[in-house]
Amino acid sequence: MNKLPVFETIRNAWHKVKGTKATFFLVVVVLILLSLASQGIEIYLKKNGITFAAITIVALIVFVFFKILYAILSWGLIYFGSERASGANIQFNMIRYVFDIKLFIKMIGLYILQLLIILPTFFLLFSGIILYSFKGAPPIQTYISILLGIIAIILMIYLTLRMYLSRIIVVTTKINPWQAIKSSFKATKNNVWRLLGLSLLNTIILFLSILPLCIGLIWAMPYLFINYGVVYKTLMNPTSKQNEGNSANSN
């Protein structure tokens, strides 16, 4: 079973950011323009006295359309990260890869399966909240409610980390969602603590990139997706030694 080298993963992904910032941020610009367009449509309808019901219907259609498009473009960013992790040069026109109805259906199926897997933890958490909310309850009930909450949170984090690779697996291979989840569970075995540590370090990197007027996001945003790709390549390929960092520097 492959072990994830946390700091080497960060270093490898960071080296591969070079030459990718423009491509990643072109997708972000498209997302921003689409968001502005949706707001413009709503403002136009209001200024021209369109009825509230019509505004609501149009707004709902626009909302659903942009949510779907946002999801598809986010899959494109995942795909870019995977390709760059392999050392490939990425270009914006590669985004066409994710505009695939079969991929869309499989990703929706994956979201549903992930929700069903995580759902019991919400029931545990909700049960703890209900127990805790009873006034005049004995101390043992309070302790049980706190324990349920702790178990729910730990289990939620654990399941999320075990399914960590499922999205990138479906995006890159377009396999069955359930098979992707099984593959993710297999690949992340004995790597939960490493993935947790990597996630915490990435959160710190993201936070620090936001501090200087968000300028650091120019590097941090591509890095995060490439980092995801590097983790995927490392854990899904048992022969991977993460030796692609130097080749990325030469690109």
GIRA-V361013 format. One record per helix or strand. SS is the DSSP state (H for helix, E for strand). FROM is the first residue (numbers start at 1). TO is the last residue. If there is no record, write none. Layout:
BEGIN
ss:from:to
SS:FROM:TO
SS:FROM:TO
END
This chain:
BEGIN
ss:from:to
H:6:15
H:21:47
H:52:85
H:92:98
H:101:133
H:139:162
H:166:173
H:177:187
H:192:211
H:217:236
H:245:249
END
